Amino acid sequence: MKRITVHDVAAQAGVSLATVDRVLNGRRGVSEAMSQRVHSTIDRLGFTRDHFAASLATSRRHRFAFILPQPDGNSFMHALHDMVLAQNKLLMTRRIQLGVMTYPAFQATALACILESIDAQQTDGVAVVAVDAPRVRAALEQLQARGVAVITLVSDIASAGATPGRLHCIAIDNVAAGRVAGSLIGRLNARRAGRVAAIAGNLTLRDHSERHLGFSQVIGQEHRPLVLLPPAEGLDDGPATAAIVRRLLDTHADLIGLYSIGAGNRGIIAALEQSGRQHDIVVVGHELTPHTRAALLRGAFDAVLHQSVADEITVAVEALRAAADGDTGHVPAPIRIDIFMRDNV
């Protein structure tokens, strides 16, 4: 049987090859009626797309670098790292190559050095879990100026002006995530008065600072019986975070809420369970890992806000591919905030 091609789809639908390409790639610029006509023709003809053949036809190979913090004891970063490697295997047939580079967590200078060393002749795009610092922003702007597509992943950078230093940020809405955490802790502590604490990894990370902003807004505006303590930083380290929790418990007998903004959750779980107060304090954290899942089931955590690493890597790759192909109209899909409690894990 003759293989159905995009030329057949275009001819049968009465549209140009460019229109078929836009519909297949989900790009804008095609009316709803035209898009439906193309999809109907695809279904009628039984057309299936051969990504490998399409890439061969254009002789394009995309090379994207993912620059991530060293995972160490951070389960979420481990999952992100592993997902990039898994996606690399799947994407090889589409002539897309993914590589991983790592830097010590929170170290802006180390990250900037990696960004400054990237060869624009060997790299089409980078996705970076960013530290928001001037040298990092400058390095990202220089990469874009050299023709490398740049997106931030999980944590964004501040815009220094008209040029933001990146094309897109692939992440949850972190201010909204902080507000959700504030609402959960406030409502689960209804008619109780006491102190609430927030522990970040490092507030130089924009995702952590935005989460704290949203959290403090809701606690301050909507839950006045709760008193928010100054934020603490545990550097996403389990023992350091455990020490912070023990100090909070010793200092504030009226502590009734705790928001874990970053990682270090194993330390929080251990300190709470050792104190015997794990059922007295409402705790909300981030990322559903084996440790936070177990904490939910035991009642040490009350809720976990989660972002899908699979979704983030997929959306990031599509954004980089679109940029490398010159598709300036590409809009990345939003990353959802999932809420897990002991009843739905």
C-alpha positions as CSV (number, residue, x, y, z in Angstrom):
1,M,0.0,0.0,0.0
2,K,1.1,3.5,-0.8
3,R,2.2,5.4,2.3
4,I,0.1,8.5,3.0
5,T,2.2,11.7,3.1
6,V,1.7,15.3,4.1
7,H,1.4,16.1,0.4
8,D,-1.6,13.8,0.2
9,V,-3.1,15.5,3.2
10,A,-2.6,18.9,1.8
11,A,-4.0,18.0,-1.6
12,Q,-7.1,16.3,-0.1
13,A,-7.8,19.1,2.3
14,G,-7.2,21.8,-0.3
15,V,-4.6,23.6,1.8
16,S,-0.9,24.4,1.6
17,L,1.9,22.2,3.0
18,A,2.7,25.0,5.4
19,T,-0.8,24.9,6.8
20,V,-0.6,21.1,7.3
21,D,2.8,21.6,9.1
22,R,1.3,24.3,11.4
23,V,-1.6,22.0,12.3
24,L,0.7,19.0,13.0
25,N,3.0,21.1,15.2
26,G,0.2,22.9,17.1
27,R,1.3,26.3,15.9
28,R,-0.8,29.3,15.7
29,G,-1.9,31.1,12.6
30,V,-4.5,28.6,11.4
31,S,-8.2,29.2,11.8
32,E,-10.4,26.7,13.7
33,A,-12.3,25.7,10.6
34,M,-9.1,25.1,8.7
35,S,-7.6,23.1,11.5
36,Q,-10.7,20.9,11.7
37,R,-10.5,20.4,7.9
38,V,-6.9,19.2,8.2
39,H,-7.6,16.9,11.1
40,S,-10.7,15.4,9.4
41,T,-8.5,14.7,6.3
42,I,-5.8,13.1,8.5
43,D,-8.4,10.8,10.1
44,R,-10.0,9.9,6.8
45,L,-6.7,9.1,5.1
46,G,-5.3,7.3,8.1
47,F,-2.2,9.5,8.0
48,T,0.5,8.9,10.7
49,R,3.4,11.2,11.2
50,D,7.0,9.9,10.8
51,H,9.0,12.3,13.0
52,F,12.3,10.6,12.0
53,A,11.5,11.0,8.3
54,A,10.5,14.6,8.8
55,S,13.8,15.4,10.5
56,L,15.8,13.6,7.8
57,A,14.0,15.6,5.2
58,T,15.2,18.8,6.8
59,S,18.6,17.5,7.8
60,R,18.1,19.0,11.2
61,R,19.4,17.6,14.5
62,H,18.5,19.5,17.6
63,R,20.9,19.5,20.5
64,F,19.5,20.8,23.8
65,A,21.4,21.1,27.2
66,F,19.6,20.8,30.5
67,I,21.5,22.6,33.3
68,L,20.4,21.4,36.7
69,P,21.6,21.6,40.3
70,Q,23.5,18.6,41.5
71,P,20.8,16.3,42.9
72,D,22.6,15.1,46.1
73,G,19.8,14.5,48.6
74,N,17.1,16.4,46.6
75,S,14.6,13.8,45.4
76,F,12.9,16.2,43.1
77,M,16.1,17.1,41.3
78,H,17.0,13.4,41.1
79,A,13.6,12.9,39.3
80,L,14.2,15.8,37.0
81,H,17.7,14.6,36.1
82,D,16.4,11.0,35.5
83,M,13.5,12.3,33.4
84,V,15.9,14.2,31.0
85,L,17.9,11.0,30.5
86,A,14.8,8.9,29.9
87,Q,13.4,11.5,27.4
88,N,16.7,11.5,25.6
89,K,16.3,7.8,24.8
90,L,12.8,8.4,23.5
91,L,13.7,11.5,21.4
92,M,16.6,10.0,19.5
93,T,14.3,8.8,16.8
94,R,13.2,12.5,16.3
95,R,16.8,13.6,16.0
96,I,16.6,15.4,19.3
97,Q,19.6,15.0,21.6
98,L,19.4,16.0,25.3
99,G,22.3,16.4,27.6
100,V,22.6,17.1,31.3
101,M,25.1,19.5,33.0
102,T,25.1,20.0,36.7
103,Y,26.3,22.7,39.1
104,P,26.4,22.9,42.9
105,A,23.0,23.9,44.2
106,F,22.5,27.7,44.8
107,Q,25.9,28.5,43.5
108,A,25.3,31.4,41.0
109,T,29.0,31.7,40.0
110,A,29.3,28.0,39.2
111,L,26.1,28.2,37.1
112,A,27.3,31.3,35.3
113,C,30.6,29.6,34.4
114,I,28.8,26.7,32.8
115,L,26.5,29.0,30.8
116,E,29.5,31.1,29.7
117,S,31.3,28.0,28.5
118,I,28.5,26.7,26.2
119,D,29.5,26.3,22.6
120,A,26.8,28.0,20.5
121,Q,28.0,25.9,17.5
122,Q,27.2,22.7,19.3
123,T,24.1,23.7,21.2
124,D,20.7,24.8,19.9
125,G,19.1,25.5,23.2
126,V,19.4,25.3,26.9
127,A,16.9,24.8,29.7
128,V,18.3,25.9,33.1
129,V,17.1,25.7,36.7
130,A,18.2,29.2,37.4
131,V,19.7,31.0,40.3
132,D,18.5,34.6,40.1
133,A,21.8,36.6,40.1
134,P,23.2,39.3,37.9
135,R,26.0,37.2,36.4
136,V,23.5,34.4,35.6
137,R,21.1,36.8,33.9
138,A,24.0,38.3,31.9
139,A,25.2,34.9,30.8
140,L,21.7,33.9,29.6
141,E,21.4,37.2,27.7
142,Q,24.7,36.5,26.0
143,L,23.7,33.0,25.0
144,Q,20.5,34.3,23.4
145,A,22.6,36.9,21.6
146,R,24.8,34.1,20.2
147,G,21.7,32.3,18.8
148,V,21.1,29.8,21.5
149,A,17.4,29.4,22.6
150,V,17.1,29.9,26.3
151,I,14.3,28.9,28.7
152,T,14.3,28.7,32.5
153,L,12.9,25.5,34.2
154,V,11.3,25.3,37.6
155,S,12.8,28.5,38.8
156,D,12.9,31.8,36.8
157,I,15.1,34.9,36.7
158,A,14.1,38.5,37.1
159,S,13.8,40.7,34.0
160,A,16.4,43.5,34.0
161,G,14.5,45.4,31.3
162,A,13.0,44.9,27.8
163,T,15.1,41.7,27.3
164,P,14.2,39.1,29.9
165,G,17.2,36.9,29.3
166,R,15.1,33.9,28.3
167,L,12.2,33.0,25.9
168,H,9.9,31.2,28.4
169,C,9.8,29.9,31.9
170,I,8.5,26.3,32.2
171,A,7.3,26.1,35.8
172,I,4.2,26.2,38.0
173,D,2.9,29.5,39.1
174,N,4.9,29.7,42.3
175,V,3.1,32.7,43.8
176,A,-0.1,30.7,43.4
177,A,1.5,27.6,44.9
178,G,2.4,29.7,48.0
179,R,-1.1,31.0,48.2
180,V,-2.5,27.5,48.1
181,A,-0.2,26.5,50.9
182,G,-1.3,29.5,52.9
183,S,-5.0,28.7,52.3
184,L,-4.5,25.0,53.3
185,I,-2.7,25.8,56.5
186,G,-5.1,28.6,57.4
187,R,-8.3,26.6,56.8
188,L,-7.0,23.4,58.4
189,N,-6.2,25.6,61.5
190,A,-9.7,27.2,61.4
191,R,-10.6,28.8,64.8
192,R,-7.0,28.2,66.1
193,A,-4.5,30.9,66.9
194,G,-0.8,30.4,66.9
195,R,2.4,30.8,65.0
196,V,3.2,29.6,61.5
197,A,6.7,29.1,60.0
198,A,8.0,28.7,56.5
199,I,11.3,27.0,55.6
200,A,12.9,27.6,52.2
201,G,15.9,26.1,50.6
202,N,17.4,29.5,49.7
203,L,15.4,32.7,48.9
204,T,17.8,33.6,46.2
205,L,15.9,31.0,44.2
206,R,13.0,32.8,42.5
207,D,10.6,29.9,42.9
208,H,11.3,29.8,46.7
209,S,10.9,33.6,47.1
210,E,7.7,33.6,45.1
211,R,6.2,30.8,47.1
212,H,7.0,32.7,50.3
213,L,5.5,35.8,48.9
214,G,2.2,34.1,48.0
215,F,2.2,32.3,51.4
216,S,2.7,35.4,53.4
217,Q,0.0,37.3,51.4
218,V,-2.7,34.7,52.3
219,I,-1.6,34.3,55.9
220,G,-1.4,38.1,56.5
221,Q,-4.6,39.0,54.7
222,E,-7.0,36.1,55.3
223,H,-5.9,34.3,58.4
224,R,-5.2,37.0,61.0
225,P,-5.2,34.7,64.1
226,L,-2.0,33.2,62.6
227,V,1.3,34.9,63.2
228,L,3.9,34.3,60.5
229,L,7.5,34.0,61.7
230,P,10.4,35.2,59.6
231,P,11.4,32.7,56.9
232,A,14.3,30.2,57.6
233,E,16.6,28.8,55.0
234,G,17.7,25.1,55.2
235,L,19.6,24.9,51.9
236,D,17.4,21.9,50.9
237,D,19.6,19.9,53.4
238,G,17.9,17.3,55.6
239,P,20.0,17.7,58.8
240,A,20.1,21.5,58.5
241,T,16.3,21.6,58.0
242,A,15.8,19.2,60.9
243,A,17.8,21.5,63.2
244,I,15.6,24.5,62.2
245,V,12.5,22.6,63.0
246,R,13.8,21.5,66.4
247,R,14.7,25.1,67.2
248,L,11.2,26.3,66.1
249,L,9.6,23.6,68.3
250,D,11.7,24.6,71.3
251,T,11.2,28.3,70.9
252,H,7.5,28.4,70.0
253,A,5.2,26.2,71.9
254,D,2.2,27.7,70.0
255,L,3.6,26.6,66.6
256,I,0.6,25.2,64.7
257,G,1.6,25.5,61.0
258,L,4.7,24.7,58.9
259,Y,5.3,25.3,55.2
260,S,8.2,23.5,53.6
261,I,8.9,25.6,50.5
262,G,11.8,23.6,49.1
263,A,13.4,20.3,49.8
264,G,14.9,19.0,53.1
265,N,11.6,17.3,53.8
266,R,13.2,14.2,55.4
267,G,14.7,16.5,58.1
268,I,11.3,18.0,58.8
269,I,9.6,14.6,59.0
270,A,12.3,13.3,61.4
271,A,12.2,16.3,63.7
272,L,8.4,16.4,63.9
273,E,8.1,12.7,64.6
274,Q,10.9,12.7,67.2
275,S,9.1,15.5,69.0
276,G,5.8,13.7,69.0
277,R,4.0,16.8,67.7
278,Q,3.6,15.7,64.1
279,H,-0.2,15.5,64.5
280,D,-0.5,18.9,66.2
281,I,1.1,20.9,63.5
282,V,-0.4,21.4,60.0
283,V,2.4,20.8,57.5
284,V,2.3,21.5,53.8
285,G,5.3,20.7,51.5
286,H,6.3,20.4,47.9
287,E,6.8,17.4,45.5
288,L,5.4,13.9,46.0
289,T,8.4,11.7,46.6
290,P,8.5,8.4,48.5
291,H,9.4,10.3,51.6
292,T,6.6,12.9,51.5
293,R,4.1,10.2,50.4
294,A,5.0,8.1,53.5
295,A,4.7,11.3,55.6
296,L,1.2,11.9,54.2
297,L,0.1,8.3,55.0
298,R,1.5,8.6,58.6
299,G,0.0,12.0,59.2
300,A,3.2,13.9,59.6
301,F,2.3,15.9,56.5
302,D,-1.2,17.2,55.7
303,A,-0.8,18.1,52.0
304,V,1.8,18.1,49.3
305,L,1.9,20.4,46.3
306,H,3.3,18.6,43.3
307,Q,4.6,19.5,39.8
308,S,5.0,16.8,37.1
309,V,8.7,16.4,36.0
310,A,7.5,14.5,32.9
311,D,5.3,17.4,31.9
312,E,8.0,20.0,32.6
313,I,10.6,18.2,30.5
314,T,8.2,17.5,27.6
315,V,7.0,21.1,27.5
316,A,10.6,22.4,27.8
317,V,11.7,20.2,24.9
318,E,8.8,21.4,22.7
319,A,9.5,25.0,23.5
320,L,13.2,24.6,22.6
321,R,12.4,22.7,19.4
322,A,9.9,25.4,18.4
323,A,12.5,28.1,19.1
324,A,15.2,26.3,17.1
325,D,12.8,25.9,14.2
326,G,12.0,29.6,14.2
327,D,8.5,29.3,15.5
328,T,8.1,32.6,17.3
329,G,4.4,32.0,18.0
330,H,4.8,28.9,20.2
331,V,3.2,29.2,23.6
332,P,4.2,26.5,26.1
333,A,1.5,24.6,27.9
334,P,1.0,25.6,31.6
335,I,2.3,23.4,34.3
336,R,-0.4,22.3,36.7
337,I,-0.2,22.4,40.5
338,D,-1.4,19.1,41.9
339,I,-2.6,18.8,45.5
340,F,-2.1,15.5,47.3
341,M,-3.4,14.5,50.7
342,R,-3.4,11.1,52.4
343,D,-6.7,10.2,50.7
344,N,-5.4,10.5,47.1
345,V,-1.8,9.3,47.2
